[in-house]
Amino acid sequence: MSMTHPRKRSWDNLRKATATCQSNLSIQQRRATLESESKRLRNSNESLSSFCNLRHTIWRARMVPEKLW
């Protein structure tokens, strides 16, 4: 059974910790990207919804006979 030199062991641990840190960072970046994308989609859905409501209101106003105004 060979003993690993303490300095090599700490270097290996540092390398593993660095890899873990980079992995966590990329997960955080992906999460941030997804959150901003979903926020953008929510905003565009709200815009689309209000636009459709406006069009429907205009359409309804046109369908109502003049005498009811």
matplotlib code that plots the C-alpha trace (Angstrom):
import matplotlib.pyplot as plt

x = [0.0, 1.7, 1.3, 0.5, 2.7, 0.8, 1.5, 0.2, -2.9, -3.6, -3.0, -5.5, -8.0, -7.6, -8.1, -11.3, -12.6, -11.9, -13.8, -16.7, -16.7, -16.7, -19.5, -21.6, -20.8, -22.0, -25.2, -25.8, -25.2, -27.7, -30.2, -29.8, -30.2, -33.3, -34.8, -34.2, -35.6, -38.8, -39.2, -38.9, -41.4, -43.8, -43.5, -44.1, -47.1, -48.6, -48.1, -49.7, -52.6, -53.2, -52.9, -55.5, -57.8, -57.5, -58.3, -61.3, -62.6, -62.2, -63.9, -66.8, -67.2, -67.5, -70.1, -72.4, -75.1, -74.7, -78.0, -76.8, -74.0]
y = [0.0, 3.2, 6.4, 9.5, 12.4, 15.0, 17.8, 15.8, 14.8, 18.5, 19.4, 16.7, 18.0, 21.5, 20.3, 18.5, 21.5, 23.8, 21.4, 21.3, 25.1, 25.5, 23.0, 24.9, 28.2, 26.9, 25.6, 29.1, 30.7, 28.3, 29.0, 32.8, 32.4, 30.3, 32.8, 35.8, 33.9, 32.9, 36.5, 37.7, 35.1, 36.1, 39.8, 39.0, 36.8, 39.7, 42.1, 39.6, 39.1, 42.8, 43.3, 40.6, 42.1, 45.5, 44.0, 42.1, 45.4, 47.2, 44.4, 44.3, 48.1, 47.8, 45.0, 47.1, 48.9, 52.7, 53.4, 51.8, 54.3]
z = [0.0, -1.1, 0.8, -1.3, -0.5, 1.6, -0.8, -3.8, -1.8, -1.0, -4.7, -5.7, -3.2, -4.5, -8.0, -7.0, -5.1, -8.1, -10.4, -8.0, -7.7, -11.5, -11.8, -9.2, -11.0, -14.3, -12.6, -11.2, -14.5, -16.2, -13.5, -13.9, -17.7, -17.3, -14.8, -17.1, -20.1, -18.2, -17.0, -20.6, -21.7, -18.9, -19.9, -23.6, -22.7, -20.7, -23.6, -26.0, -23.6, -23.2, -27.0, -27.6, -25.0, -26.7, -30.1, -28.7, -27.1, -30.4, -32.2, -29.7, -30.0, -33.8, -33.5, -31.2, -33.2, -33.4, -31.6, -28.4, -28.0]

ax = plt.figure().add_subplot(projection="3d")
ax.plot(x, y, z, "-o")
ax.set_aspect("equal")
plt.show()
